[in-house]
Amino acid sequence: FSLVQPNDVRAILEKQPKNLRTLMMKLVLEIEHNLANPLKFSSARVLNCVRVLTRIVPTILVKEDTDVVHRMLWEIEDSSADSDSEVEKPLAHAILFNISKLLFQPGFSIADVPIIREALSTETSAISGKKEIRSGDVWSLDYILLWTSGTGVLLDADALRIPEATSAKIKQNRCECLRLLITCFSRTLFLSANEYNLSQNKWLSLMCGDSNTFPRGAELFCSLLNFSCSYDPIGWGVPYGAALSNSEADENLVDLSLQILLTILDSESSENYFWRLMSSIDRQDDCRFIYKGISRLLNSVHLSRNTYLPNSRKVVTCEQEALVLFWKLIVSNRTFLDYVLKEEDISEVVVPIVYFIWNGRRHPGRVGLVHIGTFILLVLSGERTFGVALNKPFKAKLPLDGAPVLTSGNHIDLIIILFHKLIVDGSGLFSKLYGCLMTIISNLSPYAKTLSLISSIKLMSMFEHFSSRWFLFAAQENPSCLNFLLDTFNNLIQYQYEGNQHVIYTLCCNKKVFDQLVNMKFEENSSKKNREQFNGDKVKENESNNSSNENKTDSEEAKATTTNYSFVPSEEWFNKWKTDLHISTVMRLLDYLLPQIEEFCKRQNQASVGEKAIMQFLKNTTLVGLLPVPHAIVIRKYEPNQYTTLWFTTYIWGVFFLRNKKYPLWESDKIRLFSINLV
């Protein structure tokens, strides 16, 4: 690895580009020669070629937009081509083509047994049958070649016939090939955010554009997905079992498999062959296998930190990649989303997401993980089945610092407590997420049968925060957070009154907060002072972000310097949002209940009336005929856009860069997609 340095590659590229192309072509031809002669296949020679290419490719991709590099990679030059080469292709095409074949080479990356040799010897094997397992043309594969069973295998009997390679050497060979693939796809790293929107990654377009361009496309997709979802960090199912197995080789392969999966799925288009594969997964067995695998990876993080025996469970480090994969599945595959919500326990994913967000709130370097967790909850909250399922009692014990103890409550309570913590104890890092957080709570509220006293108090605390003058007058969009919370209260009152006495009681105890909001007047001098206070907080927030090693796109940096500073509240703006407040239902409730509660307390003839007695009184009270006609339930769904697409691309490449620091694949000073600040 240290013998081939980027500076040396750059020097040859500048002075002798033809020599560099000749070297790369010789490396590719050596791989071709070994693939064409299975009996003389030399793993050592092939690995050397792969490793040298892995060092060369990232350096020349920095200059891919130049004529020299374009001719080197994408044009056929007869003078530098070997006459013995069976196929004349551009160099980039030849690299991808041969790596795709190497990933299914017997004895190198898959088991070397007769049934596999026979499957590879003919286009349509009599044994594997090149089985069409779905309607259409995307799911045609030889299941016998898969790295492990799972997606793409019809029957359990078929899974038993897959000869899995358990050798650590074979898994290491796969890692070497996948590492070369990810460097080939890394041109995105060397583009700014604006350039990325206007350009095309030729390597990814070539790999993903046509199922017939490269061999074993469906097999590659299923192998990457199956190996990632079948990985068991526990080992043999006993404490310290991971220490007795090939856990390091497995973990490295899972990391790279997930990274390649996310890279080839980055283009959310029907023209992307792998995207079509993922969006067409429709068998319940496949959906169950994928969901259980992802939830196992996510839950292993908090479970490994919540054991009686120290370090008895393996700590996986691919939770960010697993979350993004889950995100892509739920936004692209409606069948998978419906299956997860209706047939599985969705709390198996919600609980680890809560854990990641809670622990990431104070760490600037984990802001991206908080965002992806919030986006997933936003998508799920748009489904009625999700809201109903979260009424399940929360009994897990999460290792959360400073979290209130939930002796009784459900998963909606857990989410409300989490979001309250992000707002009041998030170090100002998550103000851009406030709208998403409140949208999630509003979407869940019509289905919340019973909220605990703790979460009811947290809801009221957030309402006080968002109804304060300094917050409302600080930015044009801030009043929308207030309306989301009012919608939450309205939904609980109109649809779930009988089970939410804690919420009603909390509202009654804080009537003055609603009165202050109703009586709020526009005061220009006060508005200016509040805006300056908020903008001062925003400056601190941006300084905190800039002092961290969090990855940012150029567009995000530009937005961060302009958002909210130029906003000047006007009386017209004030009157508009105040007129649109959905507060009438809450005020009518308070105007009726407070006198009733006071009269009830007088009738008790006691110095003080206990909280339980008031709760029972509220439970027995009916509001039929007193409140407005119940409004239609409004659920706000996630709508994809170019900004979130760019954010996810930037996020996953930032994760890849940080995860590949042991043997750095890319030079940090050449990366332009995001900024890197060393602390």
C-alpha positions in Angstrom: 0.0 0.0 0.0 2.8 2.4 0.9 4.8 1.6 -2.3 2.3 3.5 -4.6 2.0 7.0 -3.4 -0.5 9.6 -4.8 2.3 12.1 -5.5 4.1 9.5 -7.6 1.0 8.8 -9.6 0.4 12.5 -10.1 3.9 13.0 -11.4 3.6 10.2 -13.9 0.2 11.5 -15.0 1.6 15.0 -15.6 4.8 13.9 -17.3 4.1 10.5 -18.9 0.3 9.9 -19.1 0.8 7.2 -21.8 3.0 5.3 -19.5 0.4 5.4 -16.8 -2.2 4.2 -19.1 0.0 1.4 -20.3 0.6 0.3 -16.7 -3.1 0.3 -15.9 -3.9 -1.6 -19.1 -1.2 -4.2 -18.3 -2.8 -4.7 -14.8 -6.2 -5.2 -16.3 -4.9 -7.6 -19.0 -3.2 -9.6 -16.2 -6.6 -10.0 -14.5 -8.2 -10.9 -17.8 -5.6 -13.5 -18.5 -6.1 -15.2 -15.1 -9.9 -15.2 -15.6 -9.6 -16.8 -19.0 -7.4 -19.6 -17.6 -9.0 -20.9 -14.5 -6.5 -23.8 -14.1 -3.6 -21.3 -14.0 -5.5 -18.7 -11.9 -3.0 -17.0 -9.5 -4.8 -15.2 -6.6 -1.6 -13.5 -5.5 -1.0 -11.9 -9.0 -4.6 -10.8 -9.3 -4.6 -9.3 -5.8 -1.5 -7.3 -6.6 -3.1 -5.9 -9.7 -6.3 -5.0 -7.8 -4.3 -3.3 -5.0 -2.2 -1.2 -7.4 -5.3 -0.1 -9.3 -7.0 0.8 -6.0 -4.1 3.2 -5.3 -4.0 4.7 -8.8 -7.6 5.2 -9.6 -8.5 7.8 -6.9 -5.6 10.0 -7.8 -6.5 10.2 -11.5 -10.2 10.7 -10.8 -9.3 14.1 -9.3 -8.4 15.1 -12.9 -11.1 13.1 -14.7 -12.5 16.3 -16.3 -9.2 16.9 -18.2 -8.7 15.7 -21.7 -5.7 13.6 -20.8 -7.6 11.5 -18.2 -10.8 11.4 -20.3 -8.8 9.8 -23.2 -7.0 7.5 -20.8 -10.2 6.1 -19.3 -13.0 6.5 -21.8 -11.4 6.2 -25.3 -9.9 3.1 -27.0 -6.2 3.6 -28.0 -5.0 0.9 -30.3 -1.4 1.8 -29.7 -1.6 1.0 -26.0 -3.9 -2.0 -26.3 -2.5 -5.5 -26.1 -3.3 -7.5 -29.3 -3.9 -10.6 -27.1 -6.9 -8.9 -25.3 -10.1 -10.7 -26.1 -12.3 -7.6 -25.8 -11.4 -4.1 -26.8 -13.0 -1.7 -24.3 -12.2 1.7 -22.8 -10.0 1.2 -19.8 -12.7 2.2 -17.3 -15.1 -0.3 -18.8 -12.5 -3.0 -18.7 -11.8 -2.4 -15.0 -15.4 -2.6 -14.0 -16.1 -5.6 -16.2 -13.2 -7.7 -14.8 -13.9 -6.7 -11.2 -17.5 -7.9 -11.7 -16.2 -11.2 -12.9 -13.6 -11.5 -10.1 -16.4 -11.2 -7.5 -17.7 -14.6 -8.7 -14.5 -16.4 -9.4 -14.4 -19.9 -8.0 -11.6 -20.4 -5.5 -11.0 -16.6 -5.3 -14.3 -15.1 -4.2 -16.7 -18.0 -4.1 -16.4 -21.7 -3.3 -14.6 -23.9 -5.8 -17.0 -26.8 -6.2 -18.2 -28.7 -9.4 -21.7 -27.3 -9.2 -20.4 -23.7 -9.4 -17.9 -24.6 -12.2 -20.8 -26.0 -14.2 -23.0 -23.0 -13.6 -20.2 -20.8 -14.9 -19.3 -23.0 -17.9 -22.6 -22.4 -19.7 -24.8 -19.4 -20.1 -27.8 -21.4 -18.8 -26.8 -24.1 -16.5 -29.0 -27.2 -16.3 -28.5 -27.2 -12.6 -29.1 -23.6 -11.6 -31.3 -22.9 -14.6 -30.7 -19.1 -14.6 -34.0 -19.0 -12.8 -36.5 -16.2 -13.4 -37.7 -15.5 -9.9 -39.8 -12.5 -10.7 -42.0 -11.2 -13.5 -40.1 -8.9 -15.7 -36.4 -8.9 -16.8 -34.6 -7.6 -13.7 -34.7 -10.7 -11.5 -32.9 -13.3 -13.6 -30.0 -14.9 -11.8 -28.1 -18.0 -10.9 -28.8 -18.4 -7.2 -26.1 -21.1 -6.9 -23.5 -18.3 -7.3 -24.7 -16.1 -4.4 -22.3 -15.5 -1.6 -25.0 -16.6 0.9 -28.7 -17.4 1.0 -31.4 -14.9 1.4 -32.9 -12.5 -1.2 -33.1 -14.1 -4.6 -33.6 -17.7 -3.4 -37.0 -19.2 -4.0 -37.2 -22.2 -1.6 -35.4 -23.3 1.5 -34.2 -26.3 -0.5 -32.5 -24.0 -2.9 -30.8 -22.2 0.0 -29.4 -25.5 1.2 -27.7 -26.1 -2.1 -25.7 -22.8 -2.1 -22.1 -23.7 -1.3 -21.1 -20.8 1.0 -17.4 -20.0 1.3 -16.4 -19.6 4.9 -12.7 -19.1 4.4 -11.4 -15.8 5.7 -9.1 -15.6 2.7 -12.0 -15.6 0.3 -13.7 -12.9 2.3 -10.6 -10.8 2.3 -10.4 -11.2 -1.5 -13.9 -9.9 -1.8 -13.0 -6.9 0.3 -10.1 -6.1 -2.0 -12.3 -6.1 -5.1 -15.1 -4.1 -3.4 -12.5 -1.6 -2.2 -11.4 -1.1 -5.8 -15.0 -0.7 -6.9 -15.7 2.1 -4.3 -12.6 4.0 -5.4 -13.8 3.7 -9.1 -17.2 5.3 -8.0 -15.6 8.1 -5.9 -15.4 10.8 -8.6 -18.3 12.4 -6.6 -15.9 13.2 -3.8 -13.9 15.6 -6.0 -16.8 17.7 -7.1 -18.4 20.6 -5.3 -22.1 20.5 -4.5 -23.0 22.7 -7.5 -20.8 20.7 -9.9 -22.4 17.5 -8.7 -25.9 18.6 -9.7 -24.7 19.4 -13.2 -22.4 16.4 -13.8 -22.7 12.7 -14.1 -20.7 10.0 -12.5 -19.7 8.0 -15.6 -18.5 5.0 -13.7 -21.8 4.7 -11.8 -23.8 5.3 -15.0 -21.8 2.6 -16.8 -22.2 0.1 -13.9 -25.9 0.8 -13.2 -27.3 1.7 -16.5 -27.9 -1.7 -18.2 -28.3 -5.2 -16.7 -26.5 -6.6 -19.7 -23.4 -4.4 -19.5 -21.7 -6.3 -16.8 -21.9 -10.0 -15.7 -23.8 -11.1 -12.7 -25.5 -7.8 -11.8 -28.4 -9.4 -10.0 -26.1 -11.9 -8.3 -23.9 -9.0 -7.1 -26.8 -7.1 -5.7 -28.2 -10.1 -3.9 -24.8 -11.2 -2.6 -24.1 -7.8 -1.1 -27.6 -7.5 0.5 -27.7 -11.1 1.8 -24.2 -11.0 3.4 -25.0 -7.7 5.1 -28.4 -8.8 6.4 -27.2 -12.3 7.5 -24.2 -11.0 9.5 -24.6 -11.9 13.2 -22.4 -9.8 15.5 -23.1 -12.1 18.4 -21.0 -14.8 16.8 -22.1 -18.2 18.0 -25.0 -16.9 20.1 -23.0 -16.9 23.3 -21.1 -14.2 25.2 -17.7 -13.5 23.6 -18.7 -15.7 20.6 -17.5 -13.2 18.1 -13.9 -13.6 19.4 -14.0 -17.3 18.4 -15.1 -16.7 14.8 -13.8 -14.9 11.7 -15.5 -11.7 13.0 -13.0 -9.2 11.7 -13.1 -10.5 8.1 -16.9 -10.7 8.3 -17.2 -7.2 9.7 -14.9 -5.7 7.0 -16.9 -7.4 4.3 -20.2 -6.2 5.7 -18.9 -2.6 5.9 -17.8 -2.6 2.2 -20.9 -4.5 1.1 -23.1 -1.8 2.6 -21.0 0.9 1.1 -21.1 -0.5 -2.4 -24.9 -1.1 -2.0 -25.5 2.5 -1.0 -23.3 3.8 -3.8 -25.0 1.9 -6.6 -28.4 2.8 -5.2 -27.6 6.5 -4.9 -29.3 7.3 -8.2 -33.0 7.0 -7.4 -34.1 6.5 -11.0 -35.8 3.8 -13.0 -32.8 3.9 -15.3 -30.7 2.5 -12.5 -30.7 -1.3 -12.8 -30.0 -1.9 -9.1 -32.6 0.6 -8.0 -35.1 -1.4 -10.1 -34.0 -4.5 -8.3 -34.5 -3.1 -4.9 -37.9 -1.5 -5.6 -39.2 -4.8 -7.0 -38.5 -7.0 -3.9 -42.0 -8.3 -3.1 -41.8 -11.7 -1.5 -42.6 -11.8 2.3 -39.6 -14.1 2.9 -37.3 -11.5 1.3 -38.8 -8.6 3.2 -38.6 -10.5 6.5 -35.0 -11.5 5.9 -33.9 -7.9 5.1 -35.8 -6.3 8.0 -34.5 -8.8 10.5 -31.0 -8.3 9.3 -31.1 -4.5 9.4 -32.8 -4.4 12.8 -30.2 -6.9 14.1 -27.4 -4.6 13.1 -29.1 -1.5 14.5 -30.0 -3.1 17.8 -26.5 -4.6 18.3 -25.1 -1.1 19.1 -27.1 -0.4 22.2 -27.3 -4.0 23.3 -23.5 -4.2 23.3 -23.4 -1.3 25.7 -26.1 -2.7 28.0 -24.6 -6.1 29.1 -23.7 -7.6 32.4 -20.4 -9.0 31.0 -18.1 -6.3 29.7 -17.4 -6.4 25.9 -19.3 -9.7 25.6 -21.1 -8.5 22.5 -19.4 -7.3 19.3 -19.9 -3.6 18.7 -20.7 -3.0 15.0 -19.7 0.2 13.4 -21.9 0.1 10.3 -25.1 1.5 11.9 -25.1 4.6 9.7 -24.9 2.6 6.5 -27.6 0.3 7.8 -29.9 3.3 8.6 -29.4 4.7 5.1 -30.2 1.3 3.5 -33.4 1.1 5.5 -34.3 4.6 4.4 -33.8 3.7 0.7 -36.0 0.6 1.1 -38.9 2.4 2.7 -38.9 5.3 0.2 -38.5 3.2 -2.9 -40.4 -0.1 -2.1 -44.0 0.3 -1.0 -44.3 -3.5 -0.6 -41.4 -3.6 1.8 -42.8 -0.6 3.8 -46.3 -2.2 4.0 -44.8 -5.5 5.1 -42.7 -3.9 7.9 -45.6 -1.9 9.3 -48.2 -4.7 9.1 -46.3 -7.9 9.8 -43.3 -6.9 11.8 -42.6 -5.2 15.1 -41.6 -1.7 14.0 -40.3 -0.9 17.5 -37.3 -3.0 16.6 -36.1 -0.2 14.4 -37.6 2.8 16.4 -35.8 1.9 19.6 -32.2 2.0 18.1 -33.1 5.2 16.2 -34.1 6.8 19.4 -30.8 5.6 20.9 -28.7 7.1 18.1 -30.5 10.4 18.1 -30.3 10.7 21.9 -26.6 10.0 22.1 -25.8 12.1 19.0 -27.5 15.3 20.2 -24.4 16.7 21.9 -21.8 15.5 19.4 -21.3 17.7 16.3 -19.7 14.8 14.5 -22.9 12.8 14.8 -25.3 15.5 13.6 -25.8 13.5 10.3 -26.9 10.5 12.2 -29.5 12.6 14.0 -30.8 13.9 10.7 -31.1 10.4 9.0 -32.9 9.1 12.1 -35.4 12.0 12.0 -36.0 11.6 8.3 -36.8 7.9 8.8 -39.3 8.7 11.5 -40.8 11.4 9.3 -41.5 8.9 6.5 -42.9 6.3 8.9 -45.1 8.8 10.7 -47.0 9.4 7.5 -48.5 5.9 7.8 -51.5 5.3 10.0 -50.3 1.7 10.9 -47.1 3.2 12.3 -48.9 5.5 14.7 -51.1 2.7 15.9 -48.2 0.3 16.4 -46.3 2.8 18.6 -49.0 2.5 21.3 -47.2 -0.7 22.3 -45.8 -0.3 25.8 -42.1 0.5 26.0 -40.3 -2.0 28.1 -36.7 -1.9 26.8 -33.8 -0.6 28.9 -31.8 1.8 26.8 -28.4 3.1 28.1 -29.4 6.8 27.8 -27.6 9.5 29.8 -29.9 11.8 31.7 -33.1 10.2 30.3 -36.2 10.2 32.6 -37.3 6.8 33.7 -40.4 5.6 31.9 -42.1 3.4 34.5 -45.2 3.3 32.3 -45.6 4.6 28.8 -45.5 3.7 25.1 -43.2 4.4 22.2 -44.9 7.7 21.3 -44.0 8.8 24.8 -40.4 7.9 24.1 -40.3 9.9 20.9 -41.9 13.0 22.5 -39.3 12.9 25.4 -36.5 12.5 22.8 -37.6 15.5 20.7 -38.0 17.6 23.8 -34.4 16.8 24.7 -33.2 17.7 21.2 -34.9 21.1 21.4 -34.0 22.1 25.0 -30.6 20.3 25.2 -29.4 20.1 21.6 -26.8 22.8 21.9 -28.5 24.7 19.1 -27.4 22.2 16.5 -30.9 21.1 15.4 -33.0 24.2 14.8 -33.3 23.3 11.2 -35.0 20.0 12.2 -37.7 21.6 14.4 -40.3 21.6 11.6 -39.6 17.9 11.0 -39.8 17.0 14.7 -43.1 18.8 15.2 -44.5 17.2 12.0 -43.7 13.8 13.3 -45.5 14.4 16.6 -48.5 15.9 14.8 -48.7 12.9 12.5 -48.7 10.5 15.4 -51.1 12.4 17.7 -54.4 11.2 16.2 -53.4 7.6 17.1 -51.9 8.2 20.6 -54.4 6.4 22.9 -52.7 7.3 26.2 -49.7 9.6 26.8 -47.9 9.5 30.1 -47.7 12.5 32.5 -44.0 12.9 31.6 -44.6 13.2 27.9 -47.6 15.5 28.5 -45.4 17.9 30.5 -42.7 17.7 27.7 -45.3 18.6 25.1 -46.3 21.7 27.2 -42.7 22.6 27.7 -42.1 22.6 23.9 -45.3 24.7 23.4 -44.0 27.3 25.9 -40.7 27.4 24.0 -42.2 27.8 20.6 -44.8 30.3 21.8 -42.2 32.6 23.3 -41.9 36.0 21.6 -38.2 35.7 21.1 -38.6 32.5 19.1 -41.7 33.5 17.1 -40.2 36.8 15.9 -36.8 35.4 15.1 -37.5 33.7 11.7 -40.3 33.8 9.2 -41.1 30.0 9.4 -40.9 29.7 13.2 -44.7 30.1 13.8 -45.3 26.8 11.8 -43.8 24.8 14.8 -46.4 26.4 17.0 -49.2 25.4 14.7 -47.9 21.8 14.5 -48.1 21.5 18.3 -51.6 23.1 18.3 -52.6 20.4 15.7 -51.2 17.8 18.1 -53.4 19.1 21.0 -56.4 19.3 18.8 -56.0 15.7 17.6 -55.7 14.5 21.1 -58.7 16.4 22.3 -60.9 15.5 19.3 -59.9 11.9 18.8 -58.2 10.5 21.9 -59.8 12.5 24.8 -60.8 9.5 26.9 -57.3 8.1 27.3 -55.3 11.3 27.6 -56.3 12.9 30.9 -52.7 13.7 31.6 -52.6 15.9 28.5 -55.9 17.6 29.4 -54.8 18.2 32.9 -51.5 19.7 31.8 -53.3 22.0 29.4 -55.6 23.2 32.2 -52.6 23.9 34.5 -51.0 26.1 31.8 -54.0 28.2 30.6 -52.0 31.4 31.1 -49.6 30.3 28.3 -52.4 30.1 25.8 -53.9 33.4 27.1 -50.5 35.1 26.5 -50.4 33.8 23.0 -53.9 35.0 22.2 -53.2 38.4 23.7 -49.8 38.8 22.0 -49.4 42.2 20.2 -46.9 43.2 17.6 -44.2 45.5 19.0 -41.5 46.5 16.6 -38.8 47.4 19.2 -39.4 44.2 21.1 -39.3 42.2 17.9 -35.9 43.6 17.0 -34.5 42.6 20.3 -35.9 39.1 20.1 -34.5 38.7 16.6 -31.0 39.8 17.7 -31.1 37.3 20.6 -32.1 34.5 18.2 -29.5 35.5 15.6 -26.8 35.5 18.4 -27.8 31.9 19.1 -27.5 31.1 15.4 -24.0 32.5 15.3 -23.0 30.3 18.2 -24.6 27.3 16.5 -22.6 28.0 13.2 -19.4 28.4 15.2 -20.1 25.1 16.9 -20.6 23.4 13.6 -17.5 24.9 12.0 -15.4 23.8 14.9 -16.4 20.2 14.5 -15.3 17.7 11.9 -18.9 17.4 10.5 -19.1 17.3 6.7 -20.9 20.1 5.0 -21.7 20.8 1.4 -21.0 24.2 -0.1 -24.7 24.9 -0.4 -25.3 24.1 3.2 -22.5 26.5 4.3 -23.9 29.3 2.2 -27.4 28.7 3.6 -26.1 28.7 7.1 -24.6 32.1 6.7 -27.8 33.7 5.3 -30.7 31.9 7.0 -32.8 34.2 9.3 -30.3 37.1 9.5 -32.1 39.2 6.9 -35.6 38.5 8.2 -37.5 41.6 9.5 -40.9 40.9 11.1 -43.7 43.0 9.9 -47.2 43.7 11.3 -48.7 42.1 8.2 -46.7 38.9 8.7 -47.6 38.9 12.4 -51.3 39.2 11.8 -51.3 36.5 9.1 -49.8 33.7 11.2 -51.7 34.7 14.3 -55.0 34.6 12.3 -54.1 31.2 11.1 -53.4 29.7 14.5 -55.4 26.5 15.2 -56.1 27.5 18.8 -59.9 27.7 19.0 -60.5 24.0 20.0 -58.0 24.3 22.9 -59.4 27.6 24.2 -63.0 26.2 24.1 -61.8 23.2 26.0 -60.2 25.3 28.7 -63.1 27.7 28.9 -65.4 24.8 29.7 -63.2 22.6 31.8 -61.6 25.0 34.2 -64.8 26.2 35.8 -65.9 22.6 36.0 -62.7 21.6 37.8 -63.0 24.5 40.2 -66.6 23.6 41.1 -65.5 19.9 41.5 -62.8 20.9 44.0 -65.2 23.0 46.0 -67.6 20.1 46.3 -64.9 17.9 47.8 -64.8 19.9 51.0 -61.1 19.3 51.4 -58.1 21.5 51.8 -56.6 20.1 48.7 -57.8 17.8 46.0 -55.4 15.1 44.8 -54.2 14.8 41.2 -55.8 11.3 40.9 -59.2 12.7 41.8 -59.0 15.3 39.2 -57.8 12.8 36.6 -60.8 10.6 37.4 -63.1 13.6 37.1 -61.7 14.5 33.7 -62.1 10.8 32.6 -65.8 10.9 33.5 -66.3 14.3 31.8 -67.8 14.3 28.3 -67.2 17.0 25.8 -69.8 15.9 23.3 -71.6 18.9 21.8 -69.2 21.4 23.3 -66.3 21.2 20.9 -66.3 22.1 17.2 -67.1 19.4 14.7 -64.0 17.1 14.6 -61.7 18.2 11.8 -60.3 15.8 9.2 -57.0 14.1 10.3 -54.2 15.8 8.4 -51.1 13.7 7.8 -48.1 15.4 6.3 -45.9 13.1 4.2 -42.3 13.3 3.2 -41.8 14.6 -0.3 -38.4 14.0 -1.9 -36.5 16.9 -3.5 -33.1 17.7 -4.9 -31.8 19.1 -1.6 -32.4 15.9 0.4 -31.0 13.8 -2.5 -27.8 15.9 -2.4 -27.7 15.7 1.4 -27.9 11.9 1.4 -25.1 11.7 -1.3 -22.9 14.0 0.8 -23.7 12.1 4.0 -22.9 8.6 2.7 -19.7 9.7 1.1 -18.7 11.5 4.3 -19.3 8.3 6.1 -17.3 6.3 3.6 -14.4 8.7 3.9 -14.3 8.4 7.7 -14.8 4.6 7.7 -11.8 4.1 5.4 -9.2 5.8 7.4 -7.1 2.8 8.4 -5.8 2.6 4.9 -6.8 6.0 3.4 -8.2 5.6 0.0 -8.6 9.3 -0.7 -6.5 12.4 0.0 -8.5 14.7 2.3 -7.1 17.9 0.8 -8.5 16.9 -2.7 -12.1 16.4 -1.5 -14.5 19.1 -2.5 -18.0 17.6 -1.9 -17.7 18.5 1.8 -15.3 20.4 4.0 -13.0 18.6 6.4 -12.0 20.4 9.6 -9.4 18.8 11.7 -9.7 19.4 15.4 
